[in-house]
Amino acid sequence: MYCYARPSHAYWGYSPGLDFETRIIAKPNAAALLRAELAKPGYQPSSICIGSNTDCYQPAERELGLTRAVLEVLAETRHPTMLLTKNALIERDIDLLADLAGDGLVQVMISVTTLDRELARKLEPRASQPLRRIETIAKLAQAGIPVGVLAAPMIPALNDHEMEQILQTCQAAGASRAGYVLLRLPLELAQLFDDWLAQHYPLKRDHVLSVLRQSRGGRDNDARFGKRMRGVGVFADMLSQRFKLARQRLGLDQPTVGLDSSLFRPPRLNGQLDLFS
């Protein structure tokens, strides 16, 4: 149910509710467009993040293969990239990711919202179940791919009590770093989440919304840079301290190493590389 990308559907003229559940927007020529961009004279490589708006391994990717096609271009050109997903389908591309990892060109974050199978079924019904995501972390780590856990979104009175256990479980599976995000409710998502609470957790609805608003300056959402992911106030500060302590205790607080951009080699538009590149 939850995805902060739902308002993107409204931007394109679709419903962030039912249409988001039943219709997707895809670019069949995404890999070709990327190739053309990377081939432009003077292009300067910097890390590309795949999956930051909507999941790049959602069910449609099984048939479309767009993410894999994009990764093939990135591997061919030795371009640094980061991926964020909550789906085990990423395991399909371990060959490409391991190749990139060998040159320090990739980092992966697996989003784990809860370890509670029932809550996951209600909150993220089309994503891989929690334990399946843990297995994915283990498989990526075993393949030598730098992988971390993103405990997100953290929701007061629903899953925030799980944060330490999520981090510990993922660390044991092979995660080497961690992050978290306090639930965001931009634009249409505020009403959708309110309706979801009323349906699934009516007795907790008022409390959940009250704490969230206290953490957002009295509003449903606070879009300020530096505040939108963490919030403000007593609850937000406590969540931040808990995260920092758990991350330190588990050794998930290692400095982030920048990805290497020096190996980039521009592609030719016909798919061929220069003979001496």
CYANA upper distance limits for C-alpha pairs under 8 A (distance plus 0.5 A):
  1 MET  CA    122 LYS  CA      7.69
  1 MET  CA    123 LEU  CA      5.52
  1 MET  CA    124 GLU  CA      5.94
  1 MET  CA    125 PRO  CA      7.57
  1 MET  CA    196 TRP  CA      8.42
  2 TYR  CA    123 LEU  CA      6.66
  2 TYR  CA    124 GLU  CA      7.21
  2 TYR  CA    193 PHE  CA      7.79
  3 CYS  CA     54 THR  CA      8.19
  4 TYR  CA     53 ASN  CA      8.14
  4 TYR  CA    184 ARG  CA      7.25
  4 TYR  CA    185 LEU  CA      7.40
  4 TYR  CA    186 PRO  CA      7.38
  4 TYR  CA    189 LEU  CA      7.50
  5 ALA  CA      9 HIS  CA      8.03
  5 ALA  CA     53 ASN  CA      6.01
  5 ALA  CA     54 THR  CA      6.37
  6 ARG  CA     10 ALA  CA      7.72
  6 ARG  CA     16 PRO  CA      5.39
  6 ARG  CA     17 GLY  CA      7.94
  6 ARG  CA     20 PHE  CA      6.96
  6 ARG  CA    188 GLU  CA      8.20
  6 ARG  CA    189 LEU  CA      7.32
  7 PRO  CA     11 TYR  CA      6.83
  7 PRO  CA     16 PRO  CA      6.18
  7 PRO  CA    186 PRO  CA      8.01
  7 PRO  CA    187 LEU  CA      7.09
  7 PRO  CA    188 GLU  CA      6.69
  7 PRO  CA    189 LEU  CA      7.50
  8 SER  CA     12 TRP  CA      7.03
  8 SER  CA     16 PRO  CA      8.00
  9 HIS  CA     13 GLY  CA      6.92
  9 HIS  CA     14 TYR  CA      5.55
  9 HIS  CA     15 SER  CA      6.67
  9 HIS  CA     16 PRO  CA      5.78
  9 HIS  CA     19 ASP  CA      8.15
  9 HIS  CA     20 PHE  CA      6.94
 10 ALA  CA     14 TYR  CA      5.40
 10 ALA  CA     15 SER  CA      5.99
 10 ALA  CA     16 PRO  CA      5.94
 14 TYR  CA     19 ASP  CA      6.48
 14 TYR  CA     20 PHE  CA      8.03
 15 SER  CA     19 ASP  CA      5.39
 15 SER  CA     20 PHE  CA      6.91
 16 PRO  CA     20 PHE  CA      5.66
 16 PRO  CA    188 GLU  CA      7.52
 16 PRO  CA    189 LEU  CA      8.28
 17 GLY  CA     21 GLU  CA      7.13
 17 GLY  CA    192 LEU  CA      7.72
 18 LEU  CA     22 THR  CA      6.80
 19 ASP  CA     23 ARG  CA      5.70
 19 ASP  CA     24 ILE  CA      8.42
 20 PHE  CA     24 ILE  CA      7.37
 27 LYS  CA     66 LEU  CA      8.37
 28 PRO  CA     64 LEU  CA      8.13
 28 PRO  CA     66 LEU  CA      7.31
 29 ASN  CA     33 LEU  CA      6.70
 30 ALA  CA     34 LEU  CA      6.65
 30 ALA  CA     66 LEU  CA      7.34
 30 ALA  CA     70 VAL  CA      7.42
 31 ALA  CA     35 ARG  CA      6.62
 31 ALA  CA     66 LEU  CA      7.63
 31 ALA  CA     69 ALA  CA      6.18
 31 ALA  CA     70 VAL  CA      5.23
 31 ALA  CA     73 VAL  CA      7.26
 32 ALA  CA     36 ALA  CA      6.75
 33 LEU  CA     37 GLU  CA      6.76
 34 LEU  CA     38 LEU  CA      6.66
 34 LEU  CA     70 VAL  CA      7.78
 34 LEU  CA     73 VAL  CA      8.14
 35 ARG  CA     39 ALA  CA      6.65
 35 ARG  CA     73 VAL  CA      7.13
 35 ARG  CA    267 PRO  CA      7.12
 35 ARG  CA    268 ARG  CA      8.39
 35 ARG  CA    269 LEU  CA      7.12
 36 ALA  CA     40 LYS  CA      7.07
 36 ALA  CA    269 LEU  CA      6.75
 37 GLU  CA     43 TYR  CA      8.24
 38 LEU  CA     43 TYR  CA      6.77
 38 LEU  CA    266 PRO  CA      6.46
 38 LEU  CA    267 PRO  CA      7.24
 39 ALA  CA     43 TYR  CA      7.70
 39 ALA  CA    266 PRO  CA      5.70
 39 ALA  CA    267 PRO  CA      5.88
 39 ALA  CA    268 ARG  CA      6.79
 39 ALA  CA    269 LEU  CA      7.36
 45 PRO  CA     79 HIS  CA      7.35
 45 PRO  CA     80 PRO  CA      8.16
 45 PRO  CA    261 SER  CA      6.53
 45 PRO  CA    264 PHE  CA      7.47
 46 SER  CA     79 HIS  CA      8.28
 46 SER  CA     80 PRO  CA      7.15
 46 SER  CA    261 SER  CA      6.87
 47 SER  CA     79 HIS  CA      7.90
 47 SER  CA     80 PRO  CA      5.36
 47 SER  CA     81 THR  CA      5.35
 47 SER  CA     82 MET  CA      7.28
 47 SER  CA    259 LEU  CA      7.51
 47 SER  CA    261 SER  CA      8.27
 48 ILE  CA     80 PRO  CA      7.10
 48 ILE  CA     81 THR  CA      5.13
 48 ILE  CA     82 MET  CA      6.58
 49 CYS  CA     81 THR  CA      6.28
 49 CYS  CA     82 MET  CA      5.10
 49 CYS  CA     83 LEU  CA      6.18
 49 CYS  CA     84 LEU  CA      8.11
 50 ILE  CA     56 CYS  CA      7.14
 50 ILE  CA     81 THR  CA      7.90
 50 ILE  CA     82 MET  CA      6.62
 50 ILE  CA     83 LEU  CA      5.29
 50 ILE  CA     84 LEU  CA      6.90
 51 GLY  CA     55 ASP  CA      5.36
 51 GLY  CA     56 CYS  CA      5.36
 51 GLY  CA     83 LEU  CA      6.41
 51 GLY  CA     84 LEU  CA      5.49
 51 GLY  CA     85 THR  CA      6.76
 52 SER  CA     83 LEU  CA      8.29
 52 SER  CA     84 LEU  CA      6.82
 55 ASP  CA     84 LEU  CA      7.73
 55 ASP  CA     85 THR  CA      6.03
 55 ASP  CA     86 LYS  CA      7.75
 55 ASP  CA     87 ASN  CA      8.49
 56 CYS  CA     61 GLU  CA      7.73
 56 CYS  CA     67 THR  CA      6.73
 56 CYS  CA     84 LEU  CA      8.18
 56 CYS  CA     85 THR  CA      7.10
 57 TYR  CA     61 GLU  CA      6.09
 57 TYR  CA     62 ARG  CA      8.30
 57 TYR  CA     67 THR  CA      7.78
 57 TYR  CA     85 THR  CA      7.03
 57 TYR  CA     86 LYS  CA      8.32
 57 TYR  CA     87 ASN  CA      6.44
 57 TYR  CA     88 ALA  CA      8.36
 57 TYR  CA     89 LEU  CA      6.40
 57 TYR  CA     90 ILE  CA      6.88
 58 GLN  CA     62 ARG  CA      8.40
 58 GLN  CA     87 ASN  CA      7.31
 58 GLN  CA     89 LEU  CA      8.46
 58 GLN  CA    126 ARG  CA      8.39
 58 GLN  CA    127 ALA  CA      7.80
 59 PRO  CA    126 ARG  CA      8.16
 60 ALA  CA     64 LEU  CA      6.63
 61 GLU  CA     65 GLY  CA      5.58
 61 GLU  CA     66 LEU  CA      6.98
 61 GLU  CA     67 THR  CA      7.52
 62 ARG  CA     89 LEU  CA      8.24
 65 GLY  CA     69 ALA  CA      6.77
 66 LEU  CA     70 VAL  CA      6.72
 67 THR  CA     71 LEU  CA      6.67
 68 ARG  CA     72 GLU  CA      6.62
 68 ARG  CA     93 ASP  CA      7.20
 69 ALA  CA     73 VAL  CA      7.11
 70 VAL  CA     74 LEU  CA      6.86
 71 LEU  CA     75 ALA  CA      6.47
 71 LEU  CA     96 LEU  CA      7.47
 72 GLU  CA     76 GLU  CA      6.54
 72 GLU  CA     96 LEU  CA      7.52
 73 VAL  CA     77 THR  CA      6.69
 74 LEU  CA     78 ARG  CA      6.27
 74 LEU  CA     79 HIS  CA      5.45
 74 LEU  CA     80 PRO  CA      7.86
 74 LEU  CA     81 THR  CA      8.15
 75 ALA  CA     79 HIS  CA      6.95
 75 ALA  CA     96 LEU  CA      7.20
 75 ALA  CA     99 ASP  CA      7.82
 75 ALA  CA    100 LEU  CA      6.61
 76 GLU  CA    267 PRO  CA      8.31
 77 THR  CA    264 PHE  CA      6.10
 77 THR  CA    265 ARG  CA      5.51
 77 THR  CA    266 PRO  CA      6.51
 77 THR  CA    267 PRO  CA      6.72
 78 ARG  CA    100 LEU  CA      7.61
 78 ARG  CA    105 LEU  CA      7.66
 78 ARG  CA    263 LEU  CA      6.29
 78 ARG  CA    264 PHE  CA      5.37
 78 ARG  CA    265 ARG  CA      7.04
 79 HIS  CA    105 LEU  CA      7.15
 79 HIS  CA    261 SER  CA      7.11
 79 HIS  CA    263 LEU  CA      7.82
 79 HIS  CA    264 PHE  CA      5.86
 79 HIS  CA    265 ARG  CA      8.39
 80 PRO  CA    100 LEU  CA      8.37
 80 PRO  CA    104 GLY  CA      8.37
 80 PRO  CA    105 LEU  CA      4.86
 80 PRO  CA    106 VAL  CA      6.29
 80 PRO  CA    259 LEU  CA      6.37
 80 PRO  CA    260 ASP  CA      6.83
 80 PRO  CA    261 SER  CA      6.64
 81 THR  CA    105 LEU  CA      6.74
 81 THR  CA    106 VAL  CA      5.53
 81 THR  CA    107 GLN  CA      7.30
 81 THR  CA    259 LEU  CA      8.23
 82 MET  CA    106 VAL  CA      6.01
 82 MET  CA    107 GLN  CA      5.34
 82 MET  CA    108 VAL  CA      6.22
 82 MET  CA    109 MET  CA      8.37
 83 LEU  CA    106 VAL  CA      8.36
 83 LEU  CA    107 GLN  CA      7.01
 83 LEU  CA    108 VAL  CA      5.32
 83 LEU  CA    109 MET  CA      6.72
 84 LEU  CA    108 VAL  CA      6.51
 84 LEU  CA    109 MET  CA      5.37
 84 LEU  CA    110 ILE  CA      6.43
 84 LEU  CA    111 SER  CA      7.57
 85 THR  CA     90 ILE  CA      8.28
 85 THR  CA    109 MET  CA      7.17
 85 THR  CA    110 ILE  CA      5.78
 85 THR  CA    111 SER  CA      6.45
 86 LYS  CA    110 ILE  CA      5.95
 86 LYS  CA    111 SER  CA      5.36
 86 LYS  CA    112 VAL  CA      7.20
 86 LYS  CA    127 ALA  CA      6.81
 86 LYS  CA    128 SER  CA      7.05
 86 LYS  CA    133 ARG  CA      7.25
 87 ASN  CA    110 ILE  CA      8.39
 87 ASN  CA    127 ALA  CA      6.16
 87 ASN  CA    128 SER  CA      5.47
 87 ASN  CA    133 ARG  CA      7.15
 88 ALA  CA    128 SER  CA      6.61
 88 ALA  CA    132 ARG  CA      7.21
 88 ALA  CA    133 ARG  CA      6.44
 88 ALA  CA    136 THR  CA      6.25
 89 LEU  CA     93 ASP  CA      8.44
 90 ILE  CA     94 ILE  CA      7.51
 90 ILE  CA    136 THR  CA      8.43
 91 GLU  CA    136 THR  CA      7.21
 91 GLU  CA    139 LYS  CA      7.99
 91 GLU  CA    140 LEU  CA      7.82
 93 ASP  CA     97 LEU  CA      6.75
 94 ILE  CA     98 ALA  CA      6.25
 94 ILE  CA    140 LEU  CA      7.46
 94 ILE  CA    143 ALA  CA      7.87
 95 ASP  CA     99 ASP  CA      6.79
 96 LEU  CA    100 LEU  CA      6.84
 97 LEU  CA    101 ALA  CA      6.48
 97 LEU  CA    106 VAL  CA      7.37
 97 LEU  CA    145 ILE  CA      7.19
 98 ALA  CA    102 GLY  CA      6.67
 98 ALA  CA    143 ALA  CA      6.76
 98 ALA  CA    144 GLY  CA      6.89
 98 ALA  CA    145 ILE  CA      6.19
 99 ASP  CA    103 ASP  CA      7.84
100 LEU  CA    104 GLY  CA      7.00
100 LEU  CA    105 LEU  CA      5.50
100 LEU  CA    106 VAL  CA      6.28
101 ALA  CA    105 LEU  CA      5.88
101 ALA  CA    106 VAL  CA      5.82
101 ALA  CA    107 GLN  CA      8.12
101 ALA  CA    144 GLY  CA      7.41
101 ALA  CA    145 ILE  CA      5.99
101 ALA  CA    146 PRO  CA      7.67
102 GLY  CA    144 GLY  CA      8.29
103 ASP  CA    260 ASP  CA      8.13
104 GLY  CA    259 LEU  CA      6.40
104 GLY  CA    260 ASP  CA      6.52
105 LEU  CA    259 LEU  CA      5.83
105 LEU  CA    260 ASP  CA      6.26
105 LEU  CA    261 SER  CA      8.25
106 VAL  CA    145 ILE  CA      7.98
106 VAL  CA    146 PRO  CA      7.70
106 VAL  CA    259 LEU  CA      7.31
107 GLN  CA    145 ILE  CA      7.56
107 GLN  CA    146 PRO  CA      5.74
107 GLN  CA    147 VAL  CA      6.57
108 VAL  CA    145 ILE  CA      8.03
108 VAL  CA    146 PRO  CA      6.73
108 VAL  CA    147 VAL  CA      5.18
108 VAL  CA    148 GLY  CA      6.78
109 MET  CA    147 VAL  CA      6.06
109 MET  CA    148 GLY  CA      5.16
109 MET  CA    149 VAL  CA      5.86
109 MET  CA    150 LEU  CA      6.70
110 ILE  CA    133 ARG  CA      7.71
110 ILE  CA    137 ILE  CA      7.55
110 ILE  CA    147 VAL  CA      7.78
110 ILE  CA    148 GLY  CA      6.72
110 ILE  CA    149 VAL  CA      5.48
110 ILE  CA    150 LEU  CA      6.43
111 SER  CA    149 VAL  CA      6.32
111 SER  CA    150 LEU  CA      5.03
111 SER  CA    151 ALA  CA      6.46
111 SER  CA    152 ALA  CA      6.72
112 VAL  CA    130 PRO  CA      7.08
112 VAL  CA    133 ARG  CA      7.69
112 VAL  CA    149 VAL  CA      7.16
112 VAL  CA    150 LEU  CA      6.56
112 VAL  CA    151 ALA  CA      5.68
112 VAL  CA    152 ALA  CA      6.82
112 VAL  CA    166 ILE  CA      7.69
113 THR  CA    120 ALA  CA      8.00
113 THR  CA    130 PRO  CA      8.31
113 THR  CA    150 LEU  CA      8.44
113 THR  CA    151 ALA  CA      5.95
113 THR  CA    152 ALA  CA      5.49
113 THR  CA    153 PRO  CA      6.43
113 THR  CA    154 MET  CA      7.50
113 THR  CA    159 ASN  CA      8.02
114 THR  CA    119 LEU  CA      7.71
114 THR  CA    120 ALA  CA      6.88
114 THR  CA    130 PRO  CA      7.10
114 THR  CA    151 ALA  CA      8.39
114 THR  CA    159 ASN  CA      6.76
114 THR  CA    162 GLU  CA      7.25
114 THR  CA    166 ILE  CA      7.46
115 LEU  CA    120 ALA  CA      8.05
115 LEU  CA    130 PRO  CA      5.88
115 LEU  CA    131 LEU  CA      7.57
115 LEU  CA    162 GLU  CA      8.01
115 LEU  CA    166 ILE  CA      7.25
116 ASP  CA    120 ALA  CA      6.64
116 ASP  CA    130 PRO  CA      7.86
117 ARG  CA    121 ARG  CA      6.63
117 ARG  CA    129 GLN  CA      7.16
117 ARG  CA    130 PRO  CA      7.12
118 GLU  CA    122 LYS  CA      7.04
119 LEU  CA    123 LEU  CA      6.47
120 ALA  CA    124 GLU  CA      5.82
120 ALA  CA    125 PRO  CA      7.16
120 ALA  CA    129 GLN  CA      7.27
120 ALA  CA    130 PRO  CA      7.67
121 ARG  CA    125 PRO  CA      5.10
121 ARG  CA    129 GLN  CA      8.09
122 LYS  CA    200 HIS  CA      8.33
128 SER  CA    132 ARG  CA      6.59
128 SER  CA    133 ARG  CA      6.83
129 GLN  CA    133 ARG  CA      7.00
130 PRO  CA    134 ILE  CA      7.00
131 LEU  CA    135 GLU  CA      6.85
132 ARG  CA    136 THR  CA      6.85
133 ARG  CA    137 ILE  CA      6.85
134 ILE  CA    138 ALA  CA      6.93
134 ILE  CA    169 THR  CA      8.12
134 ILE  CA    170 CYS  CA      6.64
134 ILE  CA    173 ALA  CA      6.99
135 GLU  CA    139 LYS  CA      6.76
135 GLU  CA    173 ALA  CA      7.81
136 THR  CA    140 LEU  CA      6.63
137 ILE  CA    141 ALA  CA      6.61
137 ILE  CA    147 VAL  CA      7.10
137 ILE  CA    148 GLY  CA      8.17
137 ILE  CA    170 CYS  CA      7.62
137 ILE  CA    173 ALA  CA      6.72
137 ILE  CA    174 GLY  CA      6.78
137 ILE  CA    175 ALA  CA      6.93
138 ALA  CA    142 GLN  CA      6.56
138 ALA  CA    173 ALA  CA      5.33
138 ALA  CA    174 GLY  CA      5.87
138 ALA  CA    175 ALA  CA      8.15
139 LYS  CA    143 ALA  CA      6.78
140 LEU  CA    144 GLY  CA      7.09
140 LEU  CA    145 ILE  CA      5.82
140 LEU  CA    146 PRO  CA      7.94
140 LEU  CA    147 VAL  CA      7.22
141 ALA  CA    145 ILE  CA      5.79
141 ALA  CA    146 PRO  CA      6.85
141 ALA  CA    147 VAL  CA      6.80
141 ALA  CA    173 ALA  CA      8.44
141 ALA  CA    174 GLY  CA      5.93
141 ALA  CA    175 ALA  CA      7.55
142 GLN  CA    174 GLY  CA      8.23
146 PRO  CA    175 ALA  CA      8.24
146 PRO  CA    176 SER  CA      7.54
147 VAL  CA    174 GLY  CA      8.00
147 VAL  CA    175 ALA  CA      5.83
147 VAL  CA    176 SER  CA      6.66
147 VAL  CA    177 ARG  CA      7.68
148 GLY  CA    170 CYS  CA      8.48
148 GLY  CA    175 ALA  CA      5.06
148 GLY  CA    176 SER  CA      5.88
148 GLY  CA    177 ARG  CA      5.11
148 GLY  CA    178 ALA  CA      5.91
148 GLY  CA    179 GLY  CA      8.47
149 VAL  CA    167 LEU  CA      7.63
149 VAL  CA    170 CYS  CA      7.11
149 VAL  CA    175 ALA  CA      6.75
149 VAL  CA    177 ARG  CA      6.99
149 VAL  CA    178 ALA  CA      5.33
149 VAL  CA    179 GLY  CA      6.93
150 LEU  CA    178 ALA  CA      6.20
150 LEU  CA    179 GLY  CA      5.19
150 LEU  CA    180 TYR  CA      5.73
150 LEU  CA    181 VAL  CA      8.17
151 ALA  CA    163 MET  CA      7.23
151 ALA  CA    166 ILE  CA      7.54
151 ALA  CA    167 LEU  CA      7.93
151 ALA  CA    178 ALA  CA      8.04
151 ALA  CA    179 GLY  CA      6.67
151 ALA  CA    180 TYR  CA      5.02
151 ALA  CA    181 VAL  CA      7.20
152 ALA  CA    180 TYR  CA      5.83
152 ALA  CA    181 VAL  CA      5.49
152 ALA  CA    182 LEU  CA      7.34
152 ALA  CA    183 LEU  CA      7.83
153 PRO  CA    180 TYR  CA      7.55
153 PRO  CA    181 VAL  CA      5.70
153 PRO  CA    182 LEU  CA      5.89
153 PRO  CA    183 LEU  CA      5.28
153 PRO  CA    184 ARG  CA      8.20
154 MET  CA    159 ASN  CA      6.60
154 MET  CA    160 ASP  CA      5.65
154 MET  CA    163 MET  CA      8.16
154 MET  CA    180 TYR  CA      7.75
154 MET  CA    181 VAL  CA      6.59
154 MET  CA    182 LEU  CA      5.28
154 MET  CA    183 LEU  CA      6.04
155 ILE  CA    159 ASN  CA      6.04
155 ILE  CA    160 ASP  CA      6.01
155 ILE  CA    182 LEU  CA      7.04
155 ILE  CA    183 LEU  CA      6.15
155 ILE  CA    208 VAL  CA      7.94
155 ILE  CA    212 LEU  CA      8.44
156 PRO  CA    160 ASP  CA      6.01
156 PRO  CA    208 VAL  CA      6.07
156 PRO  CA    211 VAL  CA      7.12
156 PRO  CA    212 LEU  CA      7.50
157 ALA  CA    161 HIS  CA      7.92
157 ALA  CA    204 LYS  CA      7.92
157 ALA  CA    207 HIS  CA      8.09
157 ALA  CA    208 VAL  CA      6.56
158 LEU  CA    208 VAL  CA      8.24
159 ASN  CA    163 MET  CA      7.81
160 ASP  CA    239 LEU  CA      8.38
162 GLU  CA    166 ILE  CA      6.52
163 MET  CA    167 LEU  CA      6.82
163 MET  CA    243 PHE  CA      7.91
164 GLU  CA    168 GLN  CA      6.62
164 GLU  CA    242 ARG  CA      8.21
164 GLU  CA    243 PHE  CA      7.73
164 GLU  CA    246 ALA  CA      6.53
165 GLN  CA    169 THR  CA      6.46
166 ILE  CA    170 CYS  CA      6.64
167 LEU  CA    171 GLN  CA      6.48
167 LEU  CA    178 ALA  CA      7.74
167 LEU  CA    246 ALA  CA      7.94
167 LEU  CA    247 ARG  CA      7.89
167 LEU  CA    250 LEU  CA      8.38
168 GLN  CA    172 ALA  CA      6.68
168 GLN  CA    250 LEU  CA      7.28
169 THR  CA    173 ALA  CA      6.92
170 CYS  CA    174 GLY  CA      6.93
170 CYS  CA    175 ALA  CA      5.99
171 GLN  CA    175 ALA  CA      5.06
171 GLN  CA    176 SER  CA      7.01
171 GLN  CA    177 ARG  CA      8.49
171 GLN  CA    250 LEU  CA      7.51
171 GLN  CA    252 LEU  CA      7.99
175 ALA  CA    252 LEU  CA      8.26
176 SER  CA    251 GLY  CA      8.09
176 SER  CA    252 LEU  CA      6.01
176 SER  CA    254 GLN  CA      8.32
177 ARG  CA    247 ARG  CA      8.43
177 ARG  CA    251 GLY  CA      8.30
177 ARG  CA    252 LEU  CA      4.78
177 ARG  CA    253 ASP  CA      6.65
177 ARG  CA    254 GLN  CA      7.25
178 ALA  CA    247 ARG  CA      7.41
178 ALA  CA    252 LEU  CA      6.31
178 ALA  CA    253 ASP  CA      7.76
180 TYR  CA    243 PHE  CA      8.27
181 VAL  CA    229 MET  CA      5.55
181 VAL  CA    230 ARG  CA      6.50
182 LEU  CA    229 MET  CA      6.18
182 LEU  CA    230 ARG  CA      5.86
182 LEU  CA    231 GLY  CA      7.28
182 LEU  CA    236 ALA  CA      8.27
183 LEU  CA    212 LEU  CA      8.27
183 LEU  CA    229 MET  CA      8.11
184 ARG  CA    220 ASP  CA      8.50
184 ARG  CA    221 ASN  CA      6.71
184 ARG  CA    222 ASP  CA      8.49
184 ARG  CA    228 ARG  CA      7.49
184 ARG  CA    229 MET  CA      7.66
185 LEU  CA    189 LEU  CA      5.68
185 LEU  CA    190 ALA  CA      5.30
185 LEU  CA    193 PHE  CA      8.22
185 LEU  CA    220 ASP  CA      6.50
185 LEU  CA    221 ASN  CA      5.79
186 PRO  CA    190 ALA  CA      6.83
186 PRO  CA    220 ASP  CA      7.96
186 PRO  CA    221 ASN  CA      6.11
186 PRO  CA    222 ASP  CA      8.49
186 PRO  CA    223 ALA  CA      8.26
187 LEU  CA    221 ASN  CA      8.48
188 GLU  CA    192 LEU  CA      7.09
189 LEU  CA    193 PHE  CA      6.44
190 ALA  CA    194 ASP  CA      6.72
190 ALA  CA    220 ASP  CA      6.92
190 ALA  CA    221 ASN  CA      8.49
191 GLN  CA    195 ASP  CA      6.67
192 LEU  CA    196 TRP  CA      6.70
193 PHE  CA    197 LEU  CA      6.65
194 ASP  CA    198 ALA  CA      6.76
194 ASP  CA    205 ARG  CA      7.90
194 ASP  CA    209 LEU  CA      8.36
195 ASP  CA    199 GLN  CA      6.79
196 TRP  CA    200 HIS  CA      6.61
196 TRP  CA    201 TYR  CA      8.30
197 LEU  CA    201 TYR  CA      5.41
197 LEU  CA    202 PRO  CA      6.34
197 LEU  CA    204 LYS  CA      8.07
197 LEU  CA    205 ARG  CA      5.93
198 ALA  CA    202 PRO  CA      4.91
198 ALA  CA    205 ARG  CA      6.69
201 TYR  CA    205 ARG  CA      6.56
202 PRO  CA    206 ASP  CA      8.47
204 LYS  CA    208 VAL  CA      6.54
205 ARG  CA    209 LEU  CA      6.72
206 ASP  CA    210 SER  CA      6.45
207 HIS  CA    211 VAL  CA      6.74
208 VAL  CA    212 LEU  CA      6.74
209 LEU  CA    213 ARG  CA      6.58
210 SER  CA    214 GLN  CA      6.69
211 VAL  CA    215 SER  CA      6.76
211 VAL  CA    235 PHE  CA      7.76
212 LEU  CA    216 ARG  CA      6.80
212 LEU  CA    220 ASP  CA      7.54
213 ARG  CA    217 GLY  CA      6.78
213 ARG  CA    218 GLY  CA      5.07
213 ARG  CA    219 ARG  CA      5.56
213 ARG  CA    220 ASP  CA      5.93
213 ARG  CA    221 ASN  CA      8.05
214 GLN  CA    218 GLY  CA      5.69
214 GLN  CA    219 ARG  CA      8.11
214 GLN  CA    232 VAL  CA      8.26
214 GLN  CA    233 GLY  CA      7.23
215 SER  CA    231 GLY  CA      5.57
215 SER  CA    232 VAL  CA      5.35
215 SER  CA    233 GLY  CA      5.89
215 SER  CA    234 VAL  CA      8.02
215 SER  CA    235 PHE  CA      7.13
215 SER  CA    236 ALA  CA      6.40
216 ARG  CA    220 ASP  CA      6.92
216 ARG  CA    221 ASN  CA      6.24
216 ARG  CA    222 ASP  CA      5.87
216 ARG  CA    231 GLY  CA      6.17
216 ARG  CA    232 VAL  CA      6.76
217 GLY  CA    222 ASP  CA      7.77
217 GLY  CA    232 VAL  CA      7.62
217 GLY  CA    233 GLY  CA      8.48
221 ASN  CA    228 ARG  CA      8.00
222 ASP  CA    227 LYS  CA      7.40
222 ASP  CA    228 ARG  CA      5.90
222 ASP  CA    231 GLY  CA      8.07
223 ALA  CA    227 LYS  CA      7.56
223 ALA  CA    228 ARG  CA      5.53
224 ARG  CA    228 ARG  CA      6.13
226 GLY  CA    230 ARG  CA      7.92
227 LYS  CA    231 GLY  CA      5.58
227 LYS  CA    232 VAL  CA      7.43
230 ARG  CA    236 ALA  CA      6.91
230 ARG  CA    240 SER  CA      7.93
231 GLY  CA    236 ALA  CA      5.90
231 GLY  CA    237 ASP  CA      8.45
232 VAL  CA    236 ALA  CA      5.73
232 VAL  CA    237 ASP  CA      7.04
233 GLY  CA    237 ASP  CA      6.48
234 VAL  CA    238 MET  CA      6.62
235 PHE  CA    239 LEU  CA      6.64
236 ALA  CA    240 SER  CA      6.66
237 ASP  CA    241 GLN  CA      6.75
238 MET  CA    242 ARG  CA      6.67
239 LEU  CA    243 PHE  CA      6.66
240 SER  CA    244 LYS  CA      6.73
241 GLN  CA    245 LEU  CA      6.65
242 ARG  CA    246 ALA  CA      6.62
243 PHE  CA    247 ARG  CA      6.41
244 LYS  CA    248 GLN  CA      6.58
245 LEU  CA    249 ARG  CA      6.58
246 ALA  CA    250 LEU  CA      6.59
247 ARG  CA    251 GLY  CA      6.55
247 ARG  CA    252 LEU  CA      5.33
247 ARG  CA    253 ASP  CA      6.04
248 GLN  CA    252 LEU  CA      6.57
248 GLN  CA    253 ASP  CA      5.95
265 ARG  CA    277 SER  CA      7.16
266 PRO  CA    273 LEU  CA      8.13
267 PRO  CA    271 GLY  CA      7.00
267 PRO  CA    272 GLN  CA      7.20
267 PRO  CA    273 LEU  CA      6.05
267 PRO  CA    274 ASP  CA      8.35
268 ARG  CA    272 GLN  CA      5.81
268 ARG  CA    273 LEU  CA      6.20
268 ARG  CA    274 ASP  CA      7.97
273 LEU  CA    277 SER  CA      7.40
